[in-house]
Amino acid sequence: MLVAVHAGAGFHSQNRAKESIRACKQACKEAVKSFEQTENILNATASAVVALEERSMINAFPHLMNLTTQNDPCTNAGFGSNLSLNGSVSCDSSIVLVAKALAIEEMKGSLSLGRVPPIFLVGEGARDWAIEHNIPYFHPEKLITDESHQAYSTHKALVERKAEKDAHSSSCLYDRLDTVGAVCVDSSGNVCAATSSGGVLLKSPGRVGQAGVLGCGCWADACPEEDISVACTTSGVGEHLIKTMLATRLCEAIKHSTATASVVEATSKCFQTHYQNCEKFFSLNEPSSKQAGFLGLQYSAAAGVGEVFWAHSTHSIPIGYMSSRDARPNAFISFMEKDRTSQVSSEDCRLNISGYCFRLK
């Protein structure tokens, strides 16, 4: 199997870059460890995202000592998430699995009772369902960090003084777009994608971002007749990613590319056409509101080879990947400024895109 993760498109200082690299490496290790124990890519993908969410939760919740994480709230997901306008924590997440028989087997129990398992839960219903299924519940107040509270207080004061009319003060609300995500595939072509986020700073209470909406925050698909599995996870301003259904569109672009060399071209064109240059979906004129990033993969089960690729129009995005054949994960920060050769430019946008080929057989 291979897992790839990102820790959010946005701006990463030198200190945050180091923390994010550590987070990506740990997430990859957790995913590979989970797959070795269960041979289940759904569990592996979830383990990667949970590791990105919970690097800082041991100190807050000592009973989580079984997690091999550290006190390091470097992502906007789970512990340390951006706060809503009323000062509360509200997180979104989703996961998509495309497997030949696994999904059907997991659904049999509920279907035999005449019930269709839910695919989208919110609020108290989501909390009660999690508790019923023995998923640990943490009070939202326990997820607030000193850093997230300080950011909330500072930016709320600016908004209350109507400083949102200042381009700088409004754009800074989008500086932390650290939605986290993971994509995973096994040698048989079973593929999975997941996304988790604390949302945009000062979001409206009750708001659901792209991380909670299938096809917008993440998507996965497989075409057995064409021998291709694809997956994608996105990071950016949720409202725009929902309107454009970017994750789904990127997966479709990947599937219809004819060769590995054309994946870059296909995804770049898709991103520019359906996101950055799609004016009918955007009510804001600031360039920062249309910044985003994505992580994807394609894989051929017959050939046993595939490609992981990532792109961003933001300052940077942390990336990590690891296969079950690797001794250690590879993680780094992709910077817009440091890789001019792989940039795709147009009149309206720049996109930094790169990739990595892998083999599972």
Contacts in CASP RR format, 6 or more apart in sequence:
PFRMAT RR
TARGET T0000
AUTHOR 0000-0000-0000
METHOD contacts of the structure
MODEL  1
MLVAVHAGAGFHSQNRAKESIRACKQACKEAVKSFEQTENILNATASAVV
ALEERSMINAFPHLMNLTTQNDPCTNAGFGSNLSLNGSVSCDSSIVLVAK
ALAIEEMKGSLSLGRVPPIFLVGEGARDWAIEHNIPYFHPEKLITDESHQ
AYSTHKALVERKAEKDAHSSSCLYDRLDTVGAVCVDSSGNVCAATSSGGV
LLKSPGRVGQAGVLGCGCWADACPEEDISVACTTSGVGEHLIKTMLATRL
CEAIKHSTATASVVEATSKCFQTHYQNCEKFFSLNEPSSKQAGFLGLQYS
AAAGVGEVFWAHSTHSIPIGYMSSRDARPNAFISFMEKDRTSQVSSEDCR
LNISGYCFRLK
1 32 0 8 1.000
1 35 0 8 1.000
1 41 0 8 1.000
1 44 0 8 1.000
1 184 0 8 1.000
1 185 0 8 1.000
1 186 0 8 1.000
1 187 0 8 1.000
1 323 0 8 1.000
1 324 0 8 1.000
1 360 0 8 1.000
2 184 0 8 1.000
2 185 0 8 1.000
2 297 0 8 1.000
2 299 0 8 1.000
2 308 0 8 1.000
2 321 0 8 1.000
2 322 0 8 1.000
2 323 0 8 1.000
2 324 0 8 1.000
2 358 0 8 1.000
2 360 0 8 1.000
3 27 0 8 1.000
3 28 0 8 1.000
3 31 0 8 1.000
3 32 0 8 1.000
3 35 0 8 1.000
3 44 0 8 1.000
3 45 0 8 1.000
3 48 0 8 1.000
3 182 0 8 1.000
3 183 0 8 1.000
3 184 0 8 1.000
3 321 0 8 1.000
3 322 0 8 1.000
3 323 0 8 1.000
4 28 0 8 1.000
4 182 0 8 1.000
4 183 0 8 1.000
4 184 0 8 1.000
4 295 0 8 1.000
4 296 0 8 1.000
4 297 0 8 1.000
4 308 0 8 1.000
4 310 0 8 1.000
4 319 0 8 1.000
4 320 0 8 1.000
4 321 0 8 1.000
5 24 0 8 1.000
5 27 0 8 1.000
5 28 0 8 1.000
5 31 0 8 1.000
5 48 0 8 1.000
5 49 0 8 1.000
5 52 0 8 1.000
5 180 0 8 1.000
5 181 0 8 1.000
5 182 0 8 1.000
5 295 0 8 1.000
5 319 0 8 1.000
5 320 0 8 1.000
5 321 0 8 1.000
6 24 0 8 1.000
6 180 0 8 1.000
6 181 0 8 1.000
6 182 0 8 1.000
6 233 0 8 1.000
6 235 0 8 1.000
6 293 0 8 1.000
6 295 0 8 1.000
6 310 0 8 1.000
6 317 0 8 1.000
6 318 0 8 1.000
6 319 0 8 1.000
6 320 0 8 1.000
7 20 0 8 1.000
7 23 0 8 1.000
7 24 0 8 1.000
7 52 0 8 1.000
7 74 0 8 1.000
7 75 0 8 1.000
7 178 0 8 1.000
7 180 0 8 1.000
7 317 0 8 1.000
7 318 0 8 1.000
8 20 0 8 1.000
8 75 0 8 1.000
8 76 0 8 1.000
8 177 0 8 1.000
8 178 0 8 1.000
8 179 0 8 1.000
8 180 0 8 1.000
8 181 0 8 1.000
8 235 0 8 1.000
8 236 0 8 1.000
8 293 0 8 1.000
8 317 0 8 1.000
8 318 0 8 1.000
9 177 0 8 1.000
9 178 0 8 1.000
9 179 0 8 1.000
9 235 0 8 1.000
9 236 0 8 1.000
9 291 0 8 1.000
9 292 0 8 1.000
9 293 0 8 1.000
9 294 0 8 1.000
9 312 0 8 1.000
9 313 0 8 1.000
9 314 0 8 1.000
9 316 0 8 1.000
9 317 0 8 1.000
10 175 0 8 1.000
10 176 0 8 1.000
10 177 0 8 1.000
10 178 0 8 1.000
10 235 0 8 1.000
10 236 0 8 1.000
10 291 0 8 1.000
10 312 0 8 1.000
10 314 0 8 1.000
10 315 0 8 1.000
10 316 0 8 1.000
10 317 0 8 1.000
11 175 0 8 1.000
11 176 0 8 1.000
11 314 0 8 1.000
11 315 0 8 1.000
11 316 0 8 1.000
12 20 0 8 1.000
12 315 0 8 1.000
12 316 0 8 1.000
12 317 0 8 1.000
12 318 0 8 1.000
12 333 0 8 1.000
16 74 0 8 1.000
17 316 0 8 1.000
17 318 0 8 1.000
17 333 0 8 1.000
19 72 0 8 1.000
19 74 0 8 1.000
20 74 0 8 1.000
20 75 0 8 1.000
20 318 0 8 1.000
20 333 0 8 1.000
21 318 0 8 1.000
21 331 0 8 1.000
21 332 0 8 1.000
21 333 0 8 1.000
22 55 0 8 1.000
22 70 0 8 1.000
22 72 0 8 1.000
22 74 0 8 1.000
22 331 0 8 1.000
23 51 0 8 1.000
23 52 0 8 1.000
23 55 0 8 1.000
23 72 0 8 1.000
23 74 0 8 1.000
23 75 0 8 1.000
23 318 0 8 1.000
24 52 0 8 1.000
24 318 0 8 1.000
24 319 0 8 1.000
24 320 0 8 1.000
24 329 0 8 1.000
24 331 0 8 1.000
25 320 0 8 1.000
25 328 0 8 1.000
25 329 0 8 1.000
25 331 0 8 1.000
26 51 0 8 1.000
26 55 0 8 1.000
26 68 0 8 1.000
26 69 0 8 1.000
26 70 0 8 1.000
27 47 0 8 1.000
27 48 0 8 1.000
27 49 0 8 1.000
27 51 0 8 1.000
27 52 0 8 1.000
27 180 0 8 1.000
27 182 0 8 1.000
27 320 0 8 1.000
28 48 0 8 1.000
28 320 0 8 1.000
28 321 0 8 1.000
28 322 0 8 1.000
28 329 0 8 1.000
28 331 0 8 1.000
29 51 0 8 1.000
29 68 0 8 1.000
29 322 0 8 1.000
29 329 0 8 1.000
30 47 0 8 1.000
30 48 0 8 1.000
30 50 0 8 1.000
30 51 0 8 1.000
30 68 0 8 1.000
31 44 0 8 1.000
31 45 0 8 1.000
31 47 0 8 1.000
31 48 0 8 1.000
31 51 0 8 1.000
31 182 0 8 1.000
31 184 0 8 1.000
31 322 0 8 1.000
32 44 0 8 1.000
32 322 0 8 1.000
32 323 0 8 1.000
32 324 0 8 1.000
32 326 0 8 1.000
32 329 0 8 1.000
33 47 0 8 1.000
34 40 0 8 1.000
34 43 0 8 1.000
34 44 0 8 1.000
34 46 0 8 1.000
34 47 0 8 1.000
35 41 0 8 1.000
35 43 0 8 1.000
35 44 0 8 1.000
35 184 0 8 1.000
35 186 0 8 1.000
35 324 0 8 1.000
36 324 0 8 1.000
38 44 0 8 1.000
39 186 0 8 1.000
40 102 0 8 1.000
41 97 0 8 1.000
41 99 0 8 1.000
41 184 0 8 1.000
41 185 0 8 1.000
41 186 0 8 1.000
41 190 0 8 1.000
41 191 0 8 1.000
41 192 0 8 1.000
42 95 0 8 1.000
42 97 0 8 1.000
42 99 0 8 1.000
42 102 0 8 1.000
42 192 0 8 1.000
44 184 0 8 1.000
44 192 0 8 1.000
45 95 0 8 1.000
45 97 0 8 1.000
45 182 0 8 1.000
45 183 0 8 1.000
45 184 0 8 1.000
45 192 0 8 1.000
45 193 0 8 1.000
45 194 0 8 1.000
46 95 0 8 1.000
46 194 0 8 1.000
48 181 0 8 1.000
48 182 0 8 1.000
48 184 0 8 1.000
48 194 0 8 1.000
49 77 0 8 1.000
49 93 0 8 1.000
49 95 0 8 1.000
49 180 0 8 1.000
49 181 0 8 1.000
49 182 0 8 1.000
49 194 0 8 1.000
49 195 0 8 1.000
49 196 0 8 1.000
50 67 0 8 1.000
51 67 0 8 1.000
51 69 0 8 1.000
52 75 0 8 1.000
52 77 0 8 1.000
52 180 0 8 1.000
52 181 0 8 1.000
52 182 0 8 1.000
52 196 0 8 1.000
53 75 0 8 1.000
53 77 0 8 1.000
53 78 0 8 1.000
53 79 0 8 1.000
53 180 0 8 1.000
53 196 0 8 1.000
54 64 0 8 1.000
54 67 0 8 1.000
54 69 0 8 1.000
54 78 0 8 1.000
54 79 0 8 1.000
55 69 0 8 1.000
55 70 0 8 1.000
55 71 0 8 1.000
55 72 0 8 1.000
55 73 0 8 1.000
55 74 0 8 1.000
55 75 0 8 1.000
55 79 0 8 1.000
56 69 0 8 1.000
56 70 0 8 1.000
56 71 0 8 1.000
56 72 0 8 1.000
56 73 0 8 1.000
56 79 0 8 1.000
56 80 0 8 1.000
56 145 0 8 1.000
57 64 0 8 1.000
57 67 0 8 1.000
57 69 0 8 1.000
57 79 0 8 1.000
57 138 0 8 1.000
58 64 0 8 1.000
58 65 0 8 1.000
58 67 0 8 1.000
58 69 0 8 1.000
58 70 0 8 1.000
58 71 0 8 1.000
59 71 0 8 1.000
60 79 0 8 1.000
60 138 0 8 1.000
60 142 0 8 1.000
60 143 0 8 1.000
61 136 0 8 1.000
61 138 0 8 1.000
61 142 0 8 1.000
64 136 0 8 1.000
73 79 0 8 1.000
73 80 0 8 1.000
73 145 0 8 1.000
73 147 0 8 1.000
73 148 0 8 1.000
74 178 0 8 1.000
75 178 0 8 1.000
75 180 0 8 1.000
76 82 0 8 1.000
76 176 0 8 1.000
76 177 0 8 1.000
76 178 0 8 1.000
76 179 0 8 1.000
76 180 0 8 1.000
76 197 0 8 1.000
76 198 0 8 1.000
76 199 0 8 1.000
77 91 0 8 1.000
77 93 0 8 1.000
77 178 0 8 1.000
77 179 0 8 1.000
77 180 0 8 1.000
77 196 0 8 1.000
77 197 0 8 1.000
77 198 0 8 1.000
78 89 0 8 1.000
78 91 0 8 1.000
78 143 0 8 1.000
78 196 0 8 1.000
78 198 0 8 1.000
79 143 0 8 1.000
79 145 0 8 1.000
80 89 0 8 1.000
80 143 0 8 1.000
80 144 0 8 1.000
80 145 0 8 1.000
80 147 0 8 1.000
80 148 0 8 1.000
81 89 0 8 1.000
81 90 0 8 1.000
81 91 0 8 1.000
81 143 0 8 1.000
81 148 0 8 1.000
81 197 0 8 1.000
81 198 0 8 1.000
81 199 0 8 1.000
82 148 0 8 1.000
82 151 0 8 1.000
82 152 0 8 1.000
82 176 0 8 1.000
82 198 0 8 1.000
82 199 0 8 1.000
82 200 0 8 1.000
82 201 0 8 1.000
82 202 0 8 1.000
82 203 0 8 1.000
83 89 0 8 1.000
83 144 0 8 1.000
83 148 0 8 1.000
83 149 0 8 1.000
83 151 0 8 1.000
83 152 0 8 1.000
83 201 0 8 1.000
83 202 0 8 1.000
84 90 0 8 1.000
84 202 0 8 1.000
84 203 0 8 1.000
84 204 0 8 1.000
84 205 0 8 1.000
84 206 0 8 1.000
84 207 0 8 1.000
85 156 0 8 1.000
85 202 0 8 1.000
85 203 0 8 1.000
85 204 0 8 1.000
85 205 0 8 1.000
86 205 0 8 1.000
87 152 0 8 1.000
88 140 0 8 1.000
88 205 0 8 1.000
89 140 0 8 1.000
89 141 0 8 1.000
89 143 0 8 1.000
89 144 0 8 1.000
89 198 0 8 1.000
90 140 0 8 1.000
90 198 0 8 1.000
90 199 0 8 1.000
90 203 0 8 1.000
90 205 0 8 1.000
90 206 0 8 1.000
90 207 0 8 1.000
91 143 0 8 1.000
91 196 0 8 1.000
91 197 0 8 1.000
91 198 0 8 1.000
91 199 0 8 1.000
92 195 0 8 1.000
92 196 0 8 1.000
92 197 0 8 1.000
92 198 0 8 1.000
92 199 0 8 1.000
92 208 0 8 1.000
92 209 0 8 1.000
92 210 0 8 1.000
92 211 0 8 1.000
92 212 0 8 1.000
92 213 0 8 1.000
93 194 0 8 1.000
93 195 0 8 1.000
93 196 0 8 1.000
93 197 0 8 1.000
93 211 0 8 1.000
93 212 0 8 1.000
94 194 0 8 1.000
94 195 0 8 1.000
94 211 0 8 1.000
94 212 0 8 1.000
94 213 0 8 1.000
94 214 0 8 1.000
94 217 0 8 1.000
94 218 0 8 1.000
95 192 0 8 1.000
95 193 0 8 1.000
95 194 0 8 1.000
95 195 0 8 1.000
95 218 0 8 1.000
96 192 0 8 1.000
96 193 0 8 1.000
96 194 0 8 1.000
96 214 0 8 1.000
96 215 0 8 1.000
96 218 0 8 1.000
96 219 0 8 1.000
96 220 0 8 1.000
96 231 0 8 1.000
97 103 0 8 1.000
97 190 0 8 1.000
97 191 0 8 1.000
97 192 0 8 1.000
97 220 0 8 1.000
98 190 0 8 1.000
98 191 0 8 1.000
98 192 0 8 1.000
98 220 0 8 1.000
98 221 0 8 1.000
98 222 0 8 1.000
98 229 0 8 1.000
99 190 0 8 1.000
99 191 0 8 1.000
99 192 0 8 1.000
100 188 0 8 1.000
100 190 0 8 1.000
102 190 0 8 1.000
107 117 0 8 1.000
110 116 0 8 1.000
110 117 0 8 1.000
111 117 0 8 1.000
118 129 0 8 1.000
119 214 0 8 1.000
120 212 0 8 1.000
120 214 0 8 1.000
121 129 0 8 1.000
122 208 0 8 1.000
127 137 0 8 1.000
130 137 0 8 1.000
131 137 0 8 1.000
151 176 0 8 1.000
151 201 0 8 1.000
152 201 0 8 1.000
152 202 0 8 1.000
155 169 0 8 1.000
155 172 0 8 1.000
155 173 0 8 1.000
155 201 0 8 1.000
155 202 0 8 1.000
156 202 0 8 1.000
158 164 0 8 1.000
158 169 0 8 1.000
159 202 0 8 1.000
163 169 0 8 1.000
164 170 0 8 1.000
167 286 0 8 1.000
170 286 0 8 1.000
171 286 0 8 1.000
171 288 0 8 1.000
171 289 0 8 1.000
173 200 0 8 1.000
173 201 0 8 1.000
173 202 0 8 1.000
174 200 0 8 1.000
174 236 0 8 1.000
174 237 0 8 1.000
174 286 0 8 1.000
174 288 0 8 1.000
174 289 0 8 1.000
174 291 0 8 1.000
175 288 0 8 1.000
176 201 0 8 1.000
177 200 0 8 1.000
177 235 0 8 1.000
177 236 0 8 1.000
177 237 0 8 1.000
177 291 0 8 1.000
177 292 0 8 1.000
177 314 0 8 1.000
178 197 0 8 1.000
178 235 0 8 1.000
179 195 0 8 1.000
179 196 0 8 1.000
179 197 0 8 1.000
179 198 0 8 1.000
179 199 0 8 1.000
179 210 0 8 1.000
179 211 0 8 1.000
179 217 0 8 1.000
179 234 0 8 1.000
179 235 0 8 1.000
179 236 0 8 1.000
180 195 0 8 1.000
180 196 0 8 1.000
180 197 0 8 1.000
180 235 0 8 1.000
181 193 0 8 1.000
181 194 0 8 1.000
181 195 0 8 1.000
181 196 0 8 1.000
181 218 0 8 1.000
181 233 0 8 1.000
181 235 0 8 1.000
181 295 0 8 1.000
182 193 0 8 1.000
182 194 0 8 1.000
182 233 0 8 1.000
183 191 0 8 1.000
183 192 0 8 1.000
183 193 0 8 1.000
183 194 0 8 1.000
183 218 0 8 1.000
183 220 0 8 1.000
183 231 0 8 1.000
183 232 0 8 1.000
183 233 0 8 1.000
183 295 0 8 1.000
183 296 0 8 1.000
183 297 0 8 1.000
183 308 0 8 1.000
184 191 0 8 1.000
184 192 0 8 1.000
184 193 0 8 1.000
184 231 0 8 1.000
185 191 0 8 1.000
185 192 0 8 1.000
185 229 0 8 1.000
185 231 0 8 1.000
185 297 0 8 1.000
185 299 0 8 1.000
185 360 0 8 1.000
186 360 0 8 1.000
187 301 0 8 1.000
187 304 0 8 1.000
187 360 0 8 1.000
187 361 0 8 1.000
188 301 0 8 1.000
189 222 0 8 1.000
189 229 0 8 1.000
189 299 0 8 1.000
189 301 0 8 1.000
190 222 0 8 1.000
190 229 0 8 1.000
191 220 0 8 1.000
191 221 0 8 1.000
191 222 0 8 1.000
191 229 0 8 1.000
191 230 0 8 1.000
191 231 0 8 1.000
191 297 0 8 1.000
191 299 0 8 1.000
192 220 0 8 1.000
192 231 0 8 1.000
193 218 0 8 1.000
193 219 0 8 1.000
193 220 0 8 1.000
193 231 0 8 1.000
193 232 0 8 1.000
193 233 0 8 1.000
193 247 0 8 1.000
193 296 0 8 1.000
194 218 0 8 1.000
194 233 0 8 1.000
195 210 0 8 1.000
195 211 0 8 1.000
195 212 0 8 1.000
195 217 0 8 1.000
195 218 0 8 1.000
195 233 0 8 1.000
195 234 0 8 1.000
195 235 0 8 1.000
196 211 0 8 1.000
197 209 0 8 1.000
197 210 0 8 1.000
197 211 0 8 1.000
197 212 0 8 1.000
197 235 0 8 1.000
198 211 0 8 1.000
199 207 0 8 1.000
199 209 0 8 1.000
199 211 0 8 1.000
199 238 0 8 1.000
200 237 0 8 1.000
200 238 0 8 1.000
209 216 0 8 1.000
209 238 0 8 1.000
209 239 0 8 1.000
209 241 0 8 1.000
209 242 0 8 1.000
210 216 0 8 1.000
210 217 0 8 1.000
210 234 0 8 1.000
210 236 0 8 1.000
210 238 0 8 1.000
210 239 0 8 1.000
210 241 0 8 1.000
210 242 0 8 1.000
210 246 0 8 1.000
210 247 0 8 1.000
211 217 0 8 1.000
211 218 0 8 1.000
211 238 0 8 1.000
213 242 0 8 1.000
215 245 0 8 1.000
215 247 0 8 1.000
215 248 0 8 1.000
216 234 0 8 1.000
216 238 0 8 1.000
216 241 0 8 1.000
216 242 0 8 1.000
216 244 0 8 1.000
216 245 0 8 1.000
216 246 0 8 1.000
216 247 0 8 1.000
216 248 0 8 1.000
217 233 0 8 1.000
217 234 0 8 1.000
217 238 0 8 1.000
217 241 0 8 1.000
217 246 0 8 1.000
217 247 0 8 1.000
218 231 0 8 1.000
218 232 0 8 1.000
218 233 0 8 1.000
218 234 0 8 1.000
218 247 0 8 1.000
219 231 0 8 1.000
219 232 0 8 1.000
219 247 0 8 1.000
219 248 0 8 1.000
219 250 0 8 1.000
219 251 0 8 1.000
220 229 0 8 1.000
220 230 0 8 1.000
220 231 0 8 1.000
220 232 0 8 1.000
220 251 0 8 1.000
221 229 0 8 1.000
221 230 0 8 1.000
221 231 0 8 1.000
221 251 0 8 1.000
221 255 0 8 1.000
222 228 0 8 1.000
222 229 0 8 1.000
222 230 0 8 1.000
223 229 0 8 1.000
223 255 0 8 1.000
226 255 0 8 1.000
227 300 0 8 1.000
227 301 0 8 1.000
227 302 0 8 1.000
227 303 0 8 1.000
228 254 0 8 1.000
228 255 0 8 1.000
228 298 0 8 1.000
228 299 0 8 1.000
228 300 0 8 1.000
229 298 0 8 1.000
229 299 0 8 1.000
229 300 0 8 1.000
229 301 0 8 1.000
230 251 0 8 1.000
230 254 0 8 1.000
230 255 0 8 1.000
230 296 0 8 1.000
230 297 0 8 1.000
230 298 0 8 1.000
230 299 0 8 1.000
231 251 0 8 1.000
231 296 0 8 1.000
231 297 0 8 1.000
232 247 0 8 1.000
232 250 0 8 1.000
232 251 0 8 1.000
232 254 0 8 1.000
232 294 0 8 1.000
232 295 0 8 1.000
232 296 0 8 1.000
232 297 0 8 1.000
233 247 0 8 1.000
233 294 0 8 1.000
233 295 0 8 1.000
233 296 0 8 1.000
234 241 0 8 1.000
234 246 0 8 1.000
234 247 0 8 1.000
234 250 0 8 1.000
234 292 0 8 1.000
234 293 0 8 1.000
234 294 0 8 1.000
235 292 0 8 1.000
235 293 0 8 1.000
235 294 0 8 1.000
235 312 0 8 1.000
235 317 0 8 1.000
236 291 0 8 1.000
236 292 0 8 1.000
236 293 0 8 1.000
236 314 0 8 1.000
237 289 0 8 1.000
237 290 0 8 1.000
237 291 0 8 1.000
237 292 0 8 1.000
240 275 0 8 1.000
240 281 0 8 1.000
240 282 0 8 1.000
240 289 0 8 1.000
240 290 0 8 1.000
240 292 0 8 1.000
241 247 0 8 1.000
241 275 0 8 1.000
241 292 0 8 1.000
243 281 0 8 1.000
244 274 0 8 1.000
244 275 0 8 1.000
244 278 0 8 1.000
244 281 0 8 1.000
246 271 0 8 1.000
246 274 0 8 1.000
246 275 0 8 1.000
246 292 0 8 1.000
246 294 0 8 1.000
247 294 0 8 1.000
249 270 0 8 1.000
249 274 0 8 1.000
250 267 0 8 1.000
250 270 0 8 1.000
250 271 0 8 1.000
250 294 0 8 1.000
250 296 0 8 1.000
252 270 0 8 1.000
253 266 0 8 1.000
253 267 0 8 1.000
253 269 0 8 1.000
253 270 0 8 1.000
254 263 0 8 1.000
254 266 0 8 1.000
254 267 0 8 1.000
254 296 0 8 1.000
254 298 0 8 1.000
255 298 0 8 1.000
256 266 0 8 1.000
257 263 0 8 1.000
257 265 0 8 1.000
257 266 0 8 1.000
257 298 0 8 1.000
260 298 0 8 1.000
260 306 0 8 1.000
260 307 0 8 1.000
260 357 0 8 1.000
263 298 0 8 1.000
263 307 0 8 1.000
263 309 0 8 1.000
264 309 0 8 1.000
264 344 0 8 1.000
264 353 0 8 1.000
264 355 0 8 1.000
267 294 0 8 1.000
267 309 0 8 1.000
267 311 0 8 1.000
267 353 0 8 1.000
268 311 0 8 1.000
268 344 0 8 1.000
268 351 0 8 1.000
268 353 0 8 1.000
271 292 0 8 1.000
271 294 0 8 1.000
271 311 0 8 1.000
271 313 0 8 1.000
271 351 0 8 1.000
272 344 0 8 1.000
272 346 0 8 1.000
272 348 0 8 1.000
272 349 0 8 1.000
272 351 0 8 1.000
275 290 0 8 1.000
275 292 0 8 1.000
276 290 0 8 1.000
276 313 0 8 1.000
276 346 0 8 1.000
276 348 0 8 1.000
276 349 0 8 1.000
276 351 0 8 1.000
277 346 0 8 1.000
277 348 0 8 1.000
277 349 0 8 1.000
282 289 0 8 1.000
282 290 0 8 1.000
284 290 0 8 1.000
290 313 0 8 1.000
290 349 0 8 1.000
291 312 0 8 1.000
291 313 0 8 1.000
291 314 0 8 1.000
292 312 0 8 1.000
292 313 0 8 1.000
292 314 0 8 1.000
293 310 0 8 1.000
293 311 0 8 1.000
293 312 0 8 1.000
293 313 0 8 1.000
293 314 0 8 1.000
293 317 0 8 1.000
294 310 0 8 1.000
294 311 0 8 1.000
294 312 0 8 1.000
295 308 0 8 1.000
295 309 0 8 1.000
295 310 0 8 1.000
295 317 0 8 1.000
295 319 0 8 1.000
296 308 0 8 1.000
296 309 0 8 1.000
296 310 0 8 1.000
297 306 0 8 1.000
297 307 0 8 1.000
297 308 0 8 1.000
297 309 0 8 1.000
298 306 0 8 1.000
298 307 0 8 1.000
299 305 0 8 1.000
299 306 0 8 1.000
299 307 0 8 1.000
299 360 0 8 1.000
300 306 0 8 1.000
303 361 0 8 1.000
304 359 0 8 1.000
304 360 0 8 1.000
304 361 0 8 1.000
305 357 0 8 1.000
305 358 0 8 1.000
305 359 0 8 1.000
305 360 0 8 1.000
305 361 0 8 1.000
306 357 0 8 1.000
306 358 0 8 1.000
306 359 0 8 1.000
306 360 0 8 1.000
307 355 0 8 1.000
307 356 0 8 1.000
307 357 0 8 1.000
307 358 0 8 1.000
308 321 0 8 1.000
308 355 0 8 1.000
308 356 0 8 1.000
308 358 0 8 1.000
309 353 0 8 1.000
309 354 0 8 1.000
309 355 0 8 1.000
309 356 0 8 1.000
310 317 0 8 1.000
310 319 0 8 1.000
310 334 0 8 1.000
310 353 0 8 1.000
310 354 0 8 1.000
310 355 0 8 1.000
311 351 0 8 1.000
311 352 0 8 1.000
311 353 0 8 1.000
311 354 0 8 1.000
312 334 0 8 1.000
312 336 0 8 1.000
312 351 0 8 1.000
312 352 0 8 1.000
313 336 0 8 1.000
313 349 0 8 1.000
313 350 0 8 1.000
313 351 0 8 1.000
313 352 0 8 1.000
314 336 0 8 1.000
315 335 0 8 1.000
315 336 0 8 1.000
315 337 0 8 1.000
316 333 0 8 1.000
316 334 0 8 1.000
316 335 0 8 1.000
316 336 0 8 1.000
317 333 0 8 1.000
317 334 0 8 1.000
318 331 0 8 1.000
318 332 0 8 1.000
318 333 0 8 1.000
318 334 0 8 1.000
319 331 0 8 1.000
319 332 0 8 1.000
319 333 0 8 1.000
319 334 0 8 1.000
320 329 0 8 1.000
320 330 0 8 1.000
320 331 0 8 1.000
320 332 0 8 1.000
321 329 0 8 1.000
321 330 0 8 1.000
321 331 0 8 1.000
321 356 0 8 1.000
321 358 0 8 1.000
322 328 0 8 1.000
322 329 0 8 1.000
322 330 0 8 1.000
323 358 0 8 1.000
323 360 0 8 1.000
325 360 0 8 1.000
334 352 0 8 1.000
334 354 0 8 1.000
335 352 0 8 1.000
336 343 0 8 1.000
336 350 0 8 1.000
336 352 0 8 1.000
339 352 0 8 1.000
339 354 0 8 1.000
342 352 0 8 1.000
342 353 0 8 1.000
342 354 0 8 1.000
343 350 0 8 1.000
343 351 0 8 1.000
343 352 0 8 1.000
343 353 0 8 1.000
344 350 0 8 1.000
344 351 0 8 1.000
344 353 0 8 1.000
345 351 0 8 1.000
END
